[in-house]
Amino acid sequence: MSDPVFCGRVVSVVHQTEDFRIAKVKLDGESRTVTVKGYFPSQNVGVGSWVSFAGRWTNHPHYGRQLSVTRSPVAVTEWNDDRVL
């Protein structure tokens, strides 16, 4: 079984290296932001950008519940003008 697919707008970038990011993302259809961590090759992960990824919920002992990216990017099945910068 594959991991669920998520997409959303990046609100802030907490940490970054060349491809690895820890970011606060407002998931599509959600009112709150969540912490997302992982590798985003070939995606611009900056404040205001849209990201798509497959991931698993994890619980970090210090930072709490967050999404860990398992695959990125992934195809988005529905697209609308709100997702275009």
Steps between C-alpha positions, in 0.01 A plus 500: 500500500642840405516799730229768478556800274497855635537843345498850637654843516829560684452752783858499629826311456648401836816325373650422162793338329538437125191274466389439862245733657309537822207726427167613638236418238130585489359181353238533229155494660633549855489813716815426701865471406706185553872432512627311196854363477678321221666513160336706227712444188388705201255709702536864597427494872478863601248715681183519290580205273280193456649159576369151438627188672415161645569467870447333836403655829777467759538620857830673578583480875577874520309662210183288503285376214633563150486364147805317373531511120535159333467611135511836330376640272175314435229568246213717619169364371311831518644840426340842530602865470548534878807277472674714242725781618 
